[in-house]
Amino acid sequence: MTGTLLMGLVSIMLLSGGQTALKYGLNAIGGVNLADGPLTLLKLFQTPWVIVGFGLYAVSSVLWLDVLSKLDFSLAFPMVGLTYVFTLLIGYFFFGEAVGWERILGVALIVSGLFFLVQSSG
């Protein structure tokens, strides 16, 4: 089971990396406006960071299929809560976002819940 949990962690890290790449790409093009229709899609798929983000999502999804096939769903899916930890750190260190005690406490509660879930799986 340890290997599967590690695979889940890698998948979740790639998911967070994909979100980060998408954010960089959107920042680079000044965001998107869905009212622009097909022009928005064209702009997105010409942005390298957006393409990287979707690629990381794809790899993460394939790895996640392995995790879902081996773990109870009630254990596997809550693991995705680790994305809160990674995105909080990424937001702070890479995007200069303010991180107050409320966000830190919220992430700590999520992590403590995940700890109990993993312990319950024996």
N, C-alpha and C positions, 0 to 999 in steps of 0.2 A: 504493500500500500504506500510505502514511503516514496517509491519511484513515481507512482501516480500523482501523489500530492506535489512532488517536485515538477512534474509535467504540467500540472494545473498552475503552479506558480509561474512557470515560464510562459504559459499561455496568457496568464493575466498580465504579466509584465509586457508582453508583446502587444496586448490590447491597449495598455496604457501608453506604450510607445506609439502606437497607431494614432491614438487621440492627440498626442503631443505633435506628431507630424502633421496631422490635419489642422491643428491650431496654428502651427507655423505657416502652413500653406495659406490658410484663410487670412492670417495677418498680412502675408506678403501681397495678396491681391486686394486687400481692403474689404474682405468679407464677401458675402454673396447676397443677392436679392432674387428670391425665387420668382418674383413677378417678372423678371427678365426672361423666363422660360428657357428655351434651349441654349441661349447665349450663356446662361449661368453654367450649364453642364459643360459646355465647350471650354469655358474659362477654367473650370475645376480640373478637367482632365488634361489641361495643358500646364498645370502647376505641379512641378516635381515633388514638393512636399506632400501634396494631396495624394499623388500616385503612390509614394512611399507609405503613407498612412493606410491606404486601402490594401497595399501589399502586406503590411504587418498584420492587419485585420485578418486577411486570408490565411496566413500562416497560423495565427492564433486560433482561428476557427478549426483548422485541421487538427491541431494539437488538442483542442478542447473536446473534439469528438472522441479521442482516445480516453480522455478523463471521464467523460459522461458514460462511456461504455463499461467502465470499471468501478466507479464509485456510486453509492446511493445518491440519487438526485438531491435529497434533502441535505446531503453533505457537500456535494459538488457545487451546486448553484450558489449557496451562500458564500463560497470562497471568492466569488466575483467581488464581494465586498472589499477585498484587498485593493481593488482599483482606487478606492477612496484614499488609502494610504499613499499609493504611488502618485496619484494626481494632486494630492495636497502638497507633496514634496516637489513635484515638477512645477506646479503653479508658483510655489514660493521661489525655488532656485532658478528656474528658466524664464518665467514670465513676470517675476517681481511682484506677485500678488501678495496682498496682506493676509496673514494667517493669525487670527486671534485665538484666544484660549477656547472659545466655543467650538471652533473647527477642530482644534487639537483634541478636546474632550470628546467630541462626536466620533472622531476617528479612533480614539482609544477605546470607546465603548464597542465599536464595530470589531476591532481586533480582539477584545476580550470575549465577545460573543463567538468569534471564529475559533478561539482557543478552546472554548467549552464544546463546540461542535466536533472539533477534531478529537478531543478527549473522549467524547461519547461514542466514537466509532470503534473504540477498543483496539 
